[in-house]
Amino acid sequence: MGEQGDGVELRDIEIFLTLAEELHFGRTAERLHVTQARVSQAIAKQERRIGAALFERTSRQVVLTPLGARLREDLQAGYERIRGGMETAMETARGVRGSLRLGIFGPNAHDLAPVTKLFRQRYPSCDLSFHEVGISDPFGPLRTGQVDVQTCWLPVREPDLAVGPVIFEGPMSLMVSDDHPLAGRGQVRLEDLSDCVLPAIPEPAPHYWVEAVEPFRTPSGRPIPRGPQVTTFQEVIGFVLTSGLAAVVHADGPRYYQRPGIVYLPIEDAPPGRWTLIWRTAAETELVRAYVRAAEEARGKLRHQGLEPAAETRRRRSRPESLT
């Protein structure tokens, strides 16, 4: 793969595959740390070489042509093998080894399986362990050194913590008991939460972080009552079943916590819940960086699992922003 003549550069393949995933020139450039002009030039070069368009471009969206979609399928597996082989060789040369402690909320380990499998393939000599993080102290295990890197829902606005890529996102739901007044509605809106009692998540969980999932006011400003304090998801389920509590939950709720007497109601106007990886900036290690890289590479597989909802994908691609 040379840099002159008719050869195809590996970087150009990477640009094509990243644009095929992001469908946005600006985000592709930002993700690859290149200019938008470099992205445009690489795509134009490939289209000239092939003799047909790979993307359809308008002022509002970028979509793959049928030929572009076919090329993406043909190139993806080979590119991942090449990159994986290079990563393995480099890490072997650097002698990366040791232990990595991964903090997770609830069933995150299931959703992270593609990331963890890729990491284990790359670093078979490294010891990876899992440690559950409680919702009442989401950043404590990182700060005390109990974990090295962890999952967390966004936003995270902590000056001592680094925030990685969005690894998966999904729709939000309202969890209620089957005899709750809203249980028969089928779906709800954020304004309906003023008729609910939501759980109280105590400090040291930051107010802004709790509010992102369990809001304190409706969009019109009506206060949302608070009920008993909870520190684990199992406590939330217990109060929902026995005390009339309701709780706003991420997509892993209906995916992994289907229980007798529990109903999940989609919140039709709620933004998607987004999850990322975070770590303590001062304690960043090569293993932490390696796991984050694995997460970035596995994002496409996570989306194929349905962890990025189609509705959110359409919403993001139709936003009225410049795409080139």
C-alpha positions in Angstrom: 0.0 0.0 0.0 2.2 2.8 -1.3 2.0 6.5 -1.2 2.4 7.1 -5.0 1.2 5.7 -8.2 -1.9 3.5 -8.3 -1.5 2.0 -4.8 -4.1 2.5 -2.2 -3.0 4.0 1.1 -4.1 2.4 4.3 -4.9 5.8 5.6 -7.3 6.4 2.7 -9.1 3.1 3.5 -9.4 4.2 7.2 -10.9 7.5 6.1 -13.4 5.8 3.9 -14.5 3.3 6.6 -14.7 6.0 9.2 -16.8 8.3 7.0 -19.0 5.2 6.1 -19.7 4.9 9.9 -20.0 8.5 10.8 -21.6 9.8 7.6 -20.3 13.2 8.5 -17.1 14.8 7.1 -16.5 17.0 10.2 -16.9 14.2 12.7 -14.7 11.9 10.5 -12.0 14.5 10.5 -12.2 15.1 14.2 -12.1 11.4 15.0 -9.0 10.8 12.8 -7.3 14.0 13.7 -7.1 15.2 10.1 -8.6 18.2 8.3 -11.9 18.0 6.5 -10.1 18.8 3.3 -7.9 15.7 3.8 -11.1 13.6 4.2 -12.7 15.1 1.0 -9.5 14.6 -1.0 -9.2 11.0 0.1 -12.8 10.2 -0.9 -12.5 12.1 -4.2 -9.3 10.2 -5.0 -11.0 6.8 -4.3 -14.0 7.7 -6.4 -11.8 8.8 -9.3 -9.9 5.6 -9.1 -13.0 3.4 -8.9 -14.9 5.5 -11.5 -18.2 5.9 -9.5 -19.5 7.8 -6.5 -19.2 6.1 -3.0 -21.3 8.7 -1.2 -24.3 10.8 -2.0 -23.8 14.3 -0.5 -26.3 17.1 0.1 -26.2 20.1 2.4 -28.0 18.1 5.1 -26.7 14.5 4.9 -24.2 12.1 3.6 -25.3 8.6 2.7 -23.5 5.6 1.2 -24.3 4.7 -2.4 -25.0 0.9 -3.0 -21.5 0.7 -4.4 -20.1 2.4 -1.3 -22.0 0.1 1.0 -20.6 -3.0 -0.9 -17.1 -1.6 -0.7 -17.4 -1.0 3.0 -18.4 -4.7 3.6 -15.5 -5.9 1.4 -12.9 -3.7 3.1 -13.9 -3.8 6.8 -12.8 -7.3 7.7 -9.4 -7.0 6.0 -8.7 -3.6 7.5 -9.5 -4.9 11.0 -7.1 -7.8 10.5 -4.3 -5.5 9.3 -4.9 -3.0 12.2 -5.2 -5.8 14.7 -2.0 -7.4 13.6 -0.1 -4.1 13.8 -1.5 -3.3 17.2 -0.6 -6.7 18.5 3.0 -6.4 17.1 3.5 -2.9 18.6 2.1 -3.8 22.0 4.3 -7.0 22.0 7.3 -4.9 21.2 6.5 -2.4 24.0 5.9 -5.3 26.4 2.5 -4.1 27.5 1.3 -6.3 30.3 -0.2 -6.2 33.8 -3.7 -5.9 35.2 -6.6 -3.8 34.2 -9.5 -3.3 36.6 -12.7 -2.4 34.8 -15.6 -0.7 36.6 -19.1 -1.4 35.4 -22.6 -0.4 36.2 -25.1 -3.3 36.4 -25.1 -5.4 33.2 -22.6 -3.2 31.3 -20.3 -6.2 31.0 -22.8 -7.8 28.6 -22.9 -4.7 26.4 -19.1 -4.4 26.5 -18.5 -8.0 25.4 -17.2 -7.0 21.9 -14.8 -4.5 23.4 -13.5 -6.9 26.1 -13.1 -9.8 23.6 -11.1 -7.6 21.3 -9.0 -6.4 24.2 -8.3 -10.0 25.4 -7.3 -11.0 21.8 -4.8 -8.1 21.6 -3.4 -8.5 25.1 -3.7 -12.2 26.1 -1.1 -11.8 28.9 -3.0 -9.0 30.6 -5.3 -9.8 33.5 -8.7 -8.1 33.2 -11.1 -8.0 36.1 -14.6 -6.5 36.6 -15.8 -4.4 39.6 -19.3 -3.1 40.0 -19.7 0.6 40.6 -22.6 2.0 42.7 -24.9 4.8 41.4 -24.5 6.8 44.6 -20.7 7.1 44.3 -20.1 6.9 40.5 -16.5 8.4 40.6 -15.3 7.1 43.9 -13.7 3.8 42.8 -11.6 5.7 40.2 -10.4 8.2 42.7 -9.5 5.7 45.3 -7.7 3.5 42.8 -10.1 0.5 43.0 -10.6 0.6 39.2 -8.5 1.9 36.4 -11.2 2.6 33.8 -15.0 2.4 34.0 -18.2 2.8 32.2 -20.4 5.8 33.0 -23.5 7.6 31.6 -23.0 11.1 30.3 -22.5 13.9 31.1 -19.3 13.7 33.1 -17.9 17.1 34.2 -15.2 16.2 36.6 -11.9 18.1 36.1 -9.7 15.2 37.2 -11.4 12.6 35.0 -10.9 11.9 31.3 -13.9 11.1 29.1 -13.6 8.7 26.3 -15.8 7.9 23.2 -19.5 7.1 23.4 -19.5 3.3 23.4 -23.3 2.8 23.2 -26.5 4.7 23.5 -30.2 3.8 23.7 -33.7 5.1 24.4 -34.8 5.9 27.9 -37.8 4.3 29.5 -40.0 4.8 32.6 -40.0 1.8 34.9 -43.2 1.4 36.9 -45.2 -1.4 38.6 -48.0 -3.0 36.6 -50.5 -1.4 38.9 -49.1 2.1 38.6 -51.5 4.8 37.2 -49.3 5.2 34.1 -48.8 1.5 33.4 -51.4 1.2 30.8 -50.3 4.2 28.7 -47.9 2.4 26.4 -45.6 5.3 26.3 -45.1 8.6 28.2 -43.6 12.0 27.8 -41.2 13.9 30.1 -44.0 16.2 31.2 -45.8 13.1 32.7 -43.0 12.7 35.2 -44.5 15.3 37.4 -47.2 12.7 38.2 -44.5 10.3 39.4 -42.3 9.9 42.4 -38.7 9.3 41.3 -35.9 7.8 43.4 -33.4 10.0 45.2 -29.8 9.2 44.6 -27.7 10.6 47.5 -24.3 12.3 47.4 -21.6 11.9 46.5 -23.3 11.4 43.2 -23.3 14.9 41.6 -26.6 16.7 41.1 -26.0 17.3 37.4 -25.2 13.6 36.8 -28.3 12.4 38.6 -30.5 15.0 36.8 -29.4 13.6 33.4 -31.4 10.4 34.1 -33.7 11.3 37.0 -34.7 14.9 36.2 -35.8 17.2 39.0 -38.2 19.2 36.8 -40.3 18.6 33.6 -39.6 20.6 30.4 -42.2 23.1 31.5 -40.6 23.6 34.9 -43.0 21.5 37.0 -41.2 19.9 40.0 -40.9 16.1 40.0 -41.3 14.6 43.5 -38.5 12.5 45.1 -39.0 9.3 47.0 -36.7 7.1 49.0 -32.9 7.1 48.6 -31.4 4.3 46.5 -27.8 3.2 45.9 -28.3 0.2 43.6 -30.5 -0.8 40.8 -31.9 -3.7 42.8 -33.1 -1.2 45.4 -34.8 0.7 42.7 -36.6 -2.4 41.5 -37.7 -3.2 45.1 -39.2 0.2 45.6 -40.9 0.2 42.2 -42.6 -3.1 43.0 -43.7 -2.2 46.5 -44.1 1.5 47.0 -45.3 3.1 43.8 -42.0 4.5 42.9 -41.2 5.2 39.2 -37.7 5.4 37.7 -36.2 6.6 34.5 -33.9 3.9 33.2 -31.5 3.4 30.3 -32.0 0.8 27.6 -30.3 -1.9 29.7 -33.4 -1.8 32.0 -35.9 -3.4 29.6 -33.1 -5.4 28.0 -31.8 -7.2 31.1 -34.3 -6.6 34.0 -37.6 -7.9 32.8 -39.4 -8.9 36.1 -42.9 -10.0 37.0 -44.9 -6.9 38.0 -42.6 -4.5 36.2 -43.6 -2.4 33.1 -41.3 -0.3 30.9 -42.8 2.7 29.2 -40.8 4.4 26.4 -40.3 8.1 27.0 -40.9 9.4 23.5 -39.4 12.9 23.9 -36.4 11.9 26.1 -32.9 12.2 24.5 -31.0 8.9 24.3 -28.9 7.8 27.2 -25.3 7.8 26.3 -22.5 5.7 27.9 -18.8 6.3 27.7 -15.5 5.2 29.3 -13.9 7.4 32.0 -10.6 7.2 33.8 -8.4 9.3 36.1 -6.3 11.5 33.9 -3.3 11.4 36.3 -3.4 7.6 36.4 -3.7 6.9 32.7 -1.7 3.9 31.6 -0.9 2.1 28.4 -3.5 -0.6 29.3 -6.2 2.1 29.8 -5.4 3.6 26.4 -5.5 0.1 24.9 -8.9 -0.6 26.3 -10.2 2.8 25.1 -8.8 2.0 21.6 -10.6 -1.3 21.6 -13.8 0.5 22.5 -13.4 2.9 19.6 -12.8 0.1 17.2 -15.7 -2.0 18.4 -18.3 0.8 18.2 -19.5 -0.5 14.8 -20.1 -4.0 16.4 -22.0 -2.4 19.3 -24.2 -0.6 16.9 -24.9 -3.9 15.0 -26.1 -5.3 18.3 -28.8 -2.6 18.4 -27.2 -0.6 21.2 -27.6 2.6 19.1 -31.3 3.0 18.3 -32.3 3.5 14.7 -34.4 6.6 15.7 -31.3 8.3 17.2 -29.2 7.4 14.2 -31.8 9.1 11.9 -32.0 12.1 14.2 -28.3 12.6 14.2 -27.9 12.2 10.5 -30.7 14.7 9.8 -29.5 17.5 12.0 -29.2 20.8 10.0 -25.5 21.2 10.3 -22.7 21.5 7.7 -21.5 18.2 6.6 -18.5 19.1 4.6 
